[in-house]
């Protein structure tokens, strides 16, 4: 059971993954999710109409819940406050965070499961691109991984003081994982352990 914050409310950012019958690339979808989660936080509306919902969420645990959508359901979530990012034909939309017990029906009807995609070979990391490496020793669904890379992009941006959401490279490579953990400027995501992994598990590492 996920505990509430001090005010008794459990909040989360819904991250909607577009998974049509023609499946997207796993890596591209995770890269879109990483950028979309951060994009909501640095959007100009975060200093205006989105400020209070974002502040209440960031002041607690930055939970994210990934769901999948396709067709008309994907089109419907475009009407909700958030940011959609497309990478290599894969799309993810991060929505404005809010209480998990007050999610719009447009979102609550979407499945949390069924987000598994086959592994792919994304190739070398483009020079100058911020890198997020998913722990190669930990098995996670695409939905869980999408939430974790979203955490990583936000933490890295906060540490670096970024005001924009760049494109990220996401990889799951043992050599890159070891190299990143050896860096002094790396940021890591430690999971609370509510779903899929044990508490304290380092799920992602990131650096630019």
MIDOSE-1310 file (N, C-alpha, C; in nm, 2 decimals, decimal comma, always signed):
residues 208
xxxx	+0,08/-0,12/+0,00/+0,00/+0,00/+0,00/+0,09/+0,13/+0,00; +0,05/+0,22/-0,09/+0,13/+0,34/-0,09/+0,08/+0,44/+0,01; +0,17/+0,49/+0,10/+0,12/+0,58/+0,21/+0,10/+0,72/+0,15; +0,00/+0,79/+0,21/-0,02/+0,93/+0,17/+0,08/+1,02/+0,22
xxxx	+0,08/+1,15/+0,17/+0,17/+1,25/+0,22/+0,11/+1,30/+0,35; +0,18/+1,41/+0,41/+0,14/+1,46/+0,54/+0,00/+1,51/+0,54; -0,05/+1,56/+0,43/-0,19/+1,61/+0,42/-0,29/+1,50/+0,40; -0,25/+1,37/+0,39/-0,34/+1,26/+0,38/-0,37/+1,23/+0,23
xxxx	-0,31/+1,29/+0,14/-0,34/+1,27/-0,01/-0,22/+1,20/-0,08; -0,26/+1,10/-0,15/-0,16/+1,03/-0,24/-0,17/+1,10/-0,38; -0,06/+1,15/-0,42/-0,05/+1,22/-0,55/+0,04/+1,15/-0,65; +0,01/+1,16/-0,78/+0,10/+1,10/-0,88/+0,08/+1,17/-1,01
xxxx	+0,19/+1,16/-1,09/+0,18/+1,21/-1,23/+0,15/+1,10/-1,32; +0,03/+1,10/-1,39/+0,00/+1,00/-1,49/+0,10/+1,02/-1,62; +0,16/+0,91/-1,66/+0,24/+0,91/-1,78/+0,18/+0,81/-1,88; +0,12/+0,87/-1,99/+0,05/+0,78/-2,08/+0,14/+0,75/-2,20
xxxx	+0,15/+0,62/-2,22/+0,24/+0,56/-2,32/+0,15/+0,52/-2,44; +0,19/+0,57/-2,56/+0,11/+0,53/-2,68/+0,16/+0,40/-2,73; +0,08/+0,30/-2,71/+0,12/+0,16/-2,76/+0,01/+0,11/-2,85; +0,02/+0,13/-2,98/-0,07/+0,09/-3,08/-0,05/-0,06/-3,11
xxxx	-0,13/-0,11/-3,20/-0,10/-0,25/-3,25/+0,03/-0,26/-3,32; +0,07/-0,16/-3,39/+0,21/-0,16/-3,44/+0,30/-0,10/-3,33; +0,37/-0,18/-3,26/+0,44/-0,14/-3,14/+0,55/-0,04/-3,17; +0,57/+0,05/-3,07/+0,68/+0,15/-3,08/+0,81/+0,08/-3,04
xxxx	+0,92/+0,15/-3,06/+1,05/+0,11/-3,01/+1,05/+0,13/-2,86; +1,09/+0,03/-2,78/+1,10/+0,04/-2,64/+1,19/+0,16/-2,60; +1,31/+0,17/-2,65/+1,40/+0,28/-2,62/+1,34/+0,41/-2,65; +1,28/+0,43/-2,77/+1,23/+0,56/-2,80/+1,11/+0,60/-2,71
xxxx	+1,03/+0,50/-2,67/+0,92/+0,53/-2,58/+0,97/+0,57/-2,45; +1,07/+0,51/-2,40/+1,13/+0,55/-2,27/+1,19/+0,69/-2,28; +1,25/+0,72/-2,39/+1,31/+0,85/-2,41/+1,20/+0,96/-2,41; +1,09/+0,93/-2,48/+0,98/+1,02/-2,48/+0,92/+1,04/-2,34
xxxx	+0,91/+0,94/-2,26/+0,86/+0,95/-2,13/+0,95/+1,03/-2,04; +1,08/+1,01/-2,05/+1,18/+1,09/-1,97/+1,16/+1,24/-2,00; +1,15/+1,27/-2,13/+1,14/+1,41/-2,16/+1,01/+1,47/-2,13; +0,90/+1,39/-2,15/+0,77/+1,45/-2,12/+0,75/+1,48/-1,97
xxxx	+0,80/+1,39/-1,88/+0,78/+1,41/-1,74/+0,85/+1,54/-1,70; +0,97/+1,57/-1,75/+1,04/+1,69/-1,72/+0,97/+1,81/-1,78; +0,92/+1,79/-1,90/+0,86/+1,90/-1,98/+0,74/+1,96/-1,90; +0,67/+1,88/-1,83/+0,55/+1,94/-1,76/+0,61/+2,03/-1,65
xxxx	+0,72/+1,99/-1,59/+0,77/+2,07/-1,47/+0,83/+2,20/-1,51; +0,89/+2,21/-1,64/+0,95/+2,33/-1,68/+0,86/+2,41/-1,78; +0,74/+2,36/-1,80/+0,65/+2,43/-1,89/+0,62/+2,57/-1,83; +0,60/+2,67/-1,91/+0,56/+2,81/-1,86/+0,44/+2,80/-1,76
xxxx	+0,35/+2,71/-1,79/+0,23/+2,70/-1,70/+0,26/+2,66/-1,56; +0,39/+2,60/-1,54/+0,43/+2,56/-1,41/+0,44/+2,68/-1,32; +0,46/+2,79/-1,37/+0,47/+2,92/-1,29/+0,34/+2,99/-1,29; +0,23/+2,93/-1,35/+0,10/+2,99/-1,35/+0,00/+2,90/-1,30
xxxx	-0,09/+2,86/-1,40/-0,21/+2,78/-1,36/-0,17/+2,64/-1,31; -0,05/+2,59/-1,34/-0,01/+2,45/-1,29/+0,06/+2,46/-1,16; +0,09/+2,58/-1,11/+0,19/+2,59/-1,00/+0,15/+2,51/-0,88; +0,03/+2,53/-0,83/-0,02/+2,46/-0,71/-0,02/+2,31/-0,72
xxxx	-0,08/+2,25/-0,82/-0,08/+2,11/-0,83/+0,07/+2,05/-0,84; +0,16/+2,12/-0,91/+0,29/+2,07/-0,92/+0,37/+2,09/-0,79; +0,34/+2,20/-0,72/+0,41/+2,22/-0,59/+0,37/+2,12/-0,49; +0,24/+2,09/-0,48/+0,20/+1,99/-0,39/+0,26/+1,85/-0,41
xxxx	+0,27/+1,82/-0,54/+0,33/+1,69/-0,58/+0,48/+1,68/-0,56; +0,55/+1,79/-0,60/+0,70/+1,79/-0,58/+0,74/+1,79/-0,43; +0,65/+1,85/-0,35/+0,69/+1,86/-0,21/+0,68/+1,73/-0,14; +0,61/+1,63/-0,20/+0,60/+1,49/-0,15/+0,69/+1,40/-0,23
xxxx	+0,64/+1,28/-0,25/+0,71/+1,18/-0,33/+0,67/+1,20/-0,47; +0,77/+1,20/-0,56/+0,73/+1,23/-0,70/+0,69/+1,10/-0,77; +0,58/+1,05/-0,72/+0,52/+0,93/-0,78/+0,48/+0,95/-0,93; +0,49/+0,85/-1,01/+0,44/+0,85/-1,14/+0,37/+0,72/-1,17
xxxx	+0,26/+0,72/-1,24/+0,19/+0,59/-1,28/+0,18/+0,59/-1,43; +0,24/+0,50/-1,49/+0,23/+0,49/-1,64/+0,12/+0,40/-1,68; +0,05/+0,44/-1,78/-0,06/+0,37/-1,84/-0,05/+0,36/-1,99; -0,11/+0,27/-2,05/-0,10/+0,26/-2,20/-0,23/+0,30/-2,27
xxxx	-0,22/+0,36/-2,38/-0,34/+0,40/-2,46/-0,31/+0,39/-2,61; -0,42/+0,37/-2,68/-0,41/+0,37/-2,83/-0,54/+0,42/-2,88; -0,54/+0,46/-3,01/-0,66/+0,50/-3,08/-0,73/+0,62/-3,02; -0,86/+0,60/-3,00/-0,94/+0,71/-2,95/-0,90/+0,74/-2,81
xxxx	-0,86/+0,64/-2,73/-0,82/+0,67/-2,59/-0,70/+0,76/-2,59; -0,60/+0,74/-2,68/-0,48/+0,82/-2,69/-0,53/+0,96/-2,73; -0,61/+0,98/-2,82/-0,66/+1,11/-2,86/-0,73/+1,18/-2,75; -0,80/+1,11/-2,67/-0,88/+1,17/-2,56/-0,79/+1,23/-2,45
xxxx	-0,67/+1,16/-2,42/-0,59/+1,22/-2,32/-0,51/+1,35/-2,36; -0,52/+1,37/-2,49/-0,45/+1,50/-2,54/-0,53/+1,62/-2,50; -0,66/+1,60/-2,45/-0,74/+1,71/-2,41/-0,71/+1,74/-2,26; -0,64/+1,66/-2,19/-0,61/+1,69/-2,05/-0,48/+1,77/-2,04
xxxx	-0,46/+1,84/-1,93/-0,34/+1,93/-1,91/-0,22/+1,84/-1,90; -0,12/+1,87/-1,99/+0,00/+1,79/-1,99/+0,08/+1,82/-2,11; +0,19/+1,74/-2,14/+0,28/+1,77/-2,25/+0,30/+1,63/-2,32; +0,29/+1,63/-2,45/+0,32/+1,51/-2,53/+0,46/+1,53/-2,60
xxxx	+0,53/+1,42/-2,59/+0,67/+1,42/-2,66/+0,67/+1,30/-2,75; +0,73/+1,33/-2,87/+0,74/+1,22/-2,97/+0,89/+1,20/-3,00; +0,94/+1,08/-2,99/+1,08/+1,05/-3,02/+1,08/+0,93/-3,11; +1,13/+0,94/-3,23/+1,15/+0,83/-3,32/+1,02/+0,75/-3,35
xxxx	+0,91/+0,83/-3,36/+0,78/+0,77/-3,38/+0,71/+0,72/-3,26; +0,77/+0,72/-3,15/+0,71/+0,68/-3,02/+0,66/+0,80/-2,95; +0,55/+0,79/-2,88/+0,49/+0,91/-2,81/+0,45/+0,88/-2,67; +0,48/+0,97/-2,58/+0,44/+0,97/-2,44/+0,38/+1,10/-2,40
xxxx	+0,28/+1,10/-2,32/+0,22/+1,22/-2,26/+0,22/+1,22/-2,11; +0,29/+1,31/-2,05/+0,29/+1,33/-1,91/+0,18/+1,43/-1,87; +0,10/+1,40/-1,77/-0,01/+1,48/-1,74/+0,02/+1,55/-1,61; -0,06/+1,66/-1,58/-0,05/+1,73/-1,46/-0,07/+1,64/-1,34
xxxx	+0,01/+1,64/-1,24/-0,01/+1,55/-1,13/-0,13/+1,59/-1,05; -0,19/+1,49/-0,98/-0,30/+1,51/-0,89/-0,33/+1,39/-0,80; -0,43/+1,40/-0,72/-0,46/+1,29/-0,63/-0,50/+1,16/-0,71; -0,45/+1,05/-0,66/-0,47/+0,92/-0,74/-0,61/+0,88/-0,72
xxxx	-0,68/+0,92/-0,62/-0,82/+0,88/-0,61/-0,92/+0,98/-0,68; -0,86/+1,07/-0,75/-0,95/+1,17/-0,83/-0,90/+1,18/-0,97; -0,87/+1,07/-1,03/-0,81/+1,07/-1,17/-0,93/+1,08/-1,27; -0,92/+1,16/-1,37/-1,03/+1,17/-1,47/-1,05/+1,03/-1,53
xxxx	-1,18/+1,01/-1,56/-1,22/+0,88/-1,62/-1,14/+0,85/-1,75; -1,11/+0,95/-1,82/-1,03/+0,94/-1,94/-0,90/+0,86/-1,91; -0,84/+0,88/-1,79/-0,72/+0,82/-1,75/-0,74/+0,69/-1,68; -0,84/+0,69/-1,58/-0,86/+0,57/-1,50/-0,90/+0,45/-1,58
xxxx	-0,96/+0,47/-1,70/-1,00/+0,35/-1,78/-0,88/+0,29/-1,86; -0,77/+0,36/-1,85/-0,65/+0,30/-1,92/-0,58/+0,20/-1,84; -0,53/+0,10/-1,90/-0,46/-0,01/-1,83/-0,32/+0,03/-1,79; -0,29/-0,01/-1,67/-0,16/+0,01/-1,61/-0,06/-0,10/-1,67
xxxx	-0,12/-0,23/-1,68/-0,04/-0,34/-1,72/-0,03/-0,34/-1,88; +0,03/-0,45/-1,93/+0,04/-0,47/-2,07/+0,13/-0,37/-2,14; +0,23/-0,32/-2,07/+0,32/-0,23/-2,14/+0,45/-0,29/-2,18; +0,46/-0,43/-2,18/+0,59/-0,49/-2,22/+0,61/-0,47/-2,37
xxxx	+0,74/-0,44/-2,40/+0,78/-0,43/-2,54/+0,91/-0,50/-2,55; +0,94/-0,55/-2,67/+1,07/-0,63/-2,69/+1,19/-0,54/-2,68; +1,30/-0,59/-2,63/+1,42/-0,51/-2,63/+1,47/-0,47/-2,77; +1,54/-0,37/-2,78/+1,59/-0,32/-2,91/+1,74/-0,28/-2,90
xxxx	+1,79/-0,25/-3,01/+1,94/-0,21/-3,01/+1,94/-0,06/-3,06; +1,94/+0,04/-2,97/+1,93/+0,18/-3,01/+2,06/+0,23/-3,06; +2,18/+0,17/-3,04/+2,30/+0,22/-3,10/+2,37/+0,31/-3,00; +2,48/+0,38/-3,05/+2,56/+0,46/-2,97/+2,48/+0,59/-2,92
xxxx	+2,52/+0,64/-2,80/+2,46/+0,76/-2,75/+2,51/+0,88/-2,83; +2,41/+0,96/-2,88/+2,46/+1,08/-2,95/+2,54/+1,17/-2,86; +2,64/+1,23/-2,92/+2,73/+1,32/-2,85/+2,65/+1,44/-2,79; +2,68/+1,47/-2,67/+2,62/+1,59/-2,61/+2,48/+1,56/-2,55
xxxx	+2,43/+1,44/-2,56/+2,29/+1,41/-2,52/+2,29/+1,36/-2,37; +2,21/+1,42/-2,28/+2,20/+1,36/-2,15/+2,17/+1,21/-2,15; +2,23/+1,14/-2,06/+2,21/+0,99/-2,06/+2,15/+0,94/-1,94; +2,05/+0,86/-1,96/+1,99/+0,78/-1,85/+2,01/+0,64/-1,87
xxxx	+2,07/+0,57/-1,78/+2,09/+0,42/-1,79/+2,00/+0,35/-1,69; +1,92/+0,26/-1,74/+1,83/+0,17/-1,66/+1,92/+0,06/-1,61; +1,90/+0,03/-1,48/+1,98/-0,08/-1,41/+1,97/-0,21/-1,49; +2,07/-0,26/-1,55/+2,06/-0,38/-1,63/+2,04/-0,51/-1,55
xxxx	+2,06/-0,50/-1,42/+2,04/-0,61/-1,33/+1,90/-0,62/-1,27; +1,81/-0,53/-1,31/+1,68/-0,52/-1,25/+1,58/-0,53/-1,37; +1,49/-0,63/-1,35/+1,38/-0,65/-1,45/+1,26/-0,56/-1,42; +1,22/-0,47/-1,51/+1,10/-0,39/-1,49/+1,02/-0,39/-1,62
xxxx	+0,89/-0,37/-1,60/+0,80/-0,35/-1,72/+0,84/-0,22/-1,78; +0,79/-0,20/-1,90/+0,81/-0,07/-1,97/+0,74/+0,04/-1,89; +0,63/+0,01/-1,83/+0,56/+0,11/-1,75/+0,64/+0,16/-1,63; +0,69/+0,06/-1,56/+0,77/+0,09/-1,44/+0,90/+0,16/-1,48
xxxx	+0,96/+0,12/-1,59/+1,08/+0,19/-1,64/+1,05/+0,33/-1,68; +0,94/+0,35/-1,74/+0,90/+0,48/-1,79/+0,89/+0,58/-1,67; +0,83/+0,53/-1,56/+0,82/+0,61/-1,44/+0,96/+0,65/-1,39; +1,05/+0,55/-1,39/+1,18/+0,56/-1,33/+1,27/+0,66/-1,42
xxxx	+1,26/+0,65/-1,55/+1,34/+0,75/-1,63/+1,28/+0,89/-1,62; +1,15/+0,90/-1,59/+1,09/+1,03/-1,56/+1,15/+1,09/-1,43; +1,16/+1,00/-1,33/+1,23/+1,05/-1,21/+1,37/+1,10/-1,24; +1,44/+1,02/-1,31/+1,58/+1,05/-1,34/+1,60/+1,19/-1,41
xxxx	+1,51/+1,21/-1,51/+1,52/+1,33/-1,59/+1,49/+1,45/-1,50; +1,39/+1,44/-1,41/+1,36/+1,55/-1,32/+1,47/+1,58/-1,22; +1,53/+1,47/-1,16/+1,64/+1,49/-1,06/+1,76/+1,55/-1,13; +1,79/+1,50/-1,25/+1,91/+1,56/-1,32/+1,89/+1,71/-1,35
xxxx	+1,77/+1,74/-1,40/+1,74/+1,88/-1,43/+1,74/+1,97/-1,31; +1,69/+1,92/-1,19/+1,70/+2,00/-1,07/+1,84/+2,02/-1,02; +1,92/+1,92/-1,03/+2,06/+1,93/-0,99/+2,14/+2,03/-1,08; +2,11/+2,02/-1,21/+2,18/+2,11/-1,31/+2,12/+2,24/-1,32
xxxx	+2,00/+2,26/-1,27/+1,93/+2,39/-1,29/+1,88/+2,42/-1,42; +1,83/+2,32/-1,49/+1,78/+2,33/-1,63/+1,64/+2,39/-1,63; +1,61/+2,48/-1,73/+1,48/+2,54/-1,74/+1,41/+2,49/-1,87; +1,47/+2,39/-1,94/+1,41/+2,33/-2,05/+1,43/+2,18/-2,04
xxxx	+1,35/+2,11/-2,12/+1,35/+1,96/-2,12/+1,42/+1,92/-2,25; +1,55/+1,87/-2,24/+1,62/+1,83/-2,36/+1,57/+1,69/-2,40; +1,62/+1,64/-2,51/+1,60/+1,50/-2,54/+1,70/+1,42/-2,46; +1,66/+1,31/-2,42/+1,75/+1,22/-2,34/+1,78/+1,09/-2,42
xxxx	+1,90/+1,03/-2,40/+1,92/+0,90/-2,44/+1,90/+0,80/-2,33; +1,83/+0,70/-2,35/+1,80/+0,60/-2,25/+1,86/+0,47/-2,30; +1,94/+0,41/-2,21/+2,00/+0,28/-2,25/+1,99/+0,18/-2,13; +2,01/+0,05/-2,16/+2,02/-0,05/-2,06/+2,14/-0,14/-2,09
xxxx	+2,25/-0,09/-2,05/+2,38/-0,15/-2,10/+2,47/-0,16/-1,98; +2,52/-0,28/-1,95/+2,61/-0,30/-1,83/+2,73/-0,21/-1,83; +2,80/-0,20/-1,95/+2,92/-0,12/-1,95/+2,89/+0,03/-1,92; +2,78/+0,08/-1,98/+2,74/+0,22/-1,96/+2,70/+0,24/-1,81
xxxx	+2,63/+0,14/-1,76/+2,59/+0,14/-1,62/+2,71/+0,16/-1,52; +2,81/+0,08/-1,54/+2,93/+0,08/-1,46/+3,00/+0,21/-1,48; +3,01/+0,26/-1,60/+3,08/+0,38/-1,63/+3,01/+0,50/-1,56; +2,88/+0,50/-1,57/+2,80/+0,61/-1,51/+2,81/+0,61/-1,36
xxxx	+2,80/+0,50/-1,30/+2,81/+0,49/-1,15/+2,95/+0,53/-1,10; +3,05/+0,53/-1,18/+3,18/+0,57/-1,14/+3,20/+0,72/-1,14; +3,11/+0,79/-1,20/+3,12/+0,93/-1,21/+3,08/+1,00/-1,09; +3,15/+1,11/-1,05/+3,11/+1,19/-0,93/+2,99/+1,27/-0,95
xxxx	+2,96/+1,31/-1,08/+2,84/+1,39/-1,10/+2,72/+1,32/-1,14; +2,72/+1,19/-1,12/+2,60/+1,11/-1,15/+2,49/+1,13/-1,05; +2,36/+1,12/-1,10/+2,25/+1,12/-1,01/+2,18/+0,99/-1,02; +2,13/+0,94/-0,91/+2,06/+0,80/-0,91/+1,92/+0,81/-0,86
xxxx	+1,84/+0,72/-0,91/+1,70/+0,70/-0,86/+1,70/+0,58/-0,77; +1,66/+0,60/-0,65/+1,64/+0,49/-0,55/+1,48/+0,47/-0,54; +1,44/+0,35/-0,57/+1,29/+0,33/-0,57/+1,24/+0,30/-0,42; +1,12/+0,35/-0,40/+1,06/+0,32/-0,27/+1,02/+0,18/-0,25
xxxx	+1,01/+0,11/-0,36/+0,97/-0,04/-0,35/+0,83/-0,07/-0,33; +0,74/+0,02/-0,38/+0,60/-0,01/-0,37/+0,55/-0,11/-0,48; +0,62/-0,11/-0,59/+0,59/-0,20/-0,70/+0,71/-0,25/-0,77; +0,71/-0,38/-0,80/+0,81/-0,45/-0,89/+0,95/-0,47/-0,84
xxxx	+1,00/-0,37/-0,76/+1,14/-0,38/-0,71/+1,15/-0,37/-0,56; +1,26/-0,41/-0,51/+1,27/-0,40/-0,36/+1,30/-0,25/-0,32; +1,26/-0,22/-0,20/+1,29/-0,08/-0,15/+1,44/-0,05/-0,15; +1,47/+0,07/-0,20/+1,61/+0,11/-0,20/+1,69/+0,07/-0,33
xxxx	+1,62/+0,00/-0,42/+1,69/-0,04/-0,54/+1,72/+0,08/-0,63; +1,84/+0,09/-0,68/+1,88/+0,19/-0,77/+1,83/+0,15/-0,91; +1,73/+0,22/-0,96/+1,67/+0,18/-1,09/+1,73/+0,25/-1,21; +1,78/+0,37/-1,19/+1,84/+0,45/-1,30/+1,95/+0,53/-1,25
xxxx	+2,04/+0,56/-1,34/+2,15/+0,66/-1,31/+2,15/+0,75/-1,43; +2,18/+0,88/-1,41/+2,18/+0,98/-1,51/+2,29/+1,08/-1,50; +2,34/+1,13/-1,61/+2,44/+1,24/-1,62/+2,43/+1,30/-1,75; +2,49/+1,42/-1,76/+2,50/+1,49/-1,89/+2,64/+1,50/-1,94
